[in-house]
Amino acid sequence: MIISPSADDVRRLLRQVQEPSLGEDVVELGLVYEVWIGEGGYVHVNMTSPQPGSAGADHLALQVRDALLAGLPGSRVEVSVVADPRWEPAMMTDAVRRRLALPE
C-alpha cells in the first residue's frame, strides 16, 4: 500500500489501465495529461481519450479512478476527462508507436 503517493506512483498504477480500442496502457498512449497530489490523500488526474465525449471516454475514466482507488486505499480520487489539448498519436511513446506499426 502506498501511504503518500507521488505523481510517479500514480502513473505506475495507471499503466495497468488499458485503452480497449488500442490495447495499450493510458500512460504510454499519452492519455494522462496531469497528476496532482494534494493534502489528505487527494489525487486528481486530468486525462483525455482518443474519442473524447464518447461513452468509451467515460468508461476509461472510471477504470482509471477504480485503479487508483484500489492501489491507493483511503485516497480521495478525482478524474477529469479533458478535450484540450486534443489527443493525437504523436503523444504516444516511441515504443507504442512501434508496437502499433505507426511512423515515429
Secondary structure, DSSP 8 states (H G I E B T S, - for coil): --SS--HHHHHHHHTT-EETTTTEETTTTT-EEEEEE-GGGEEEEEE--SSTTSHHHHHHHHHHHHHHHHHSTT-EEEEEE--SS---GGGS-HHHHHHTT---
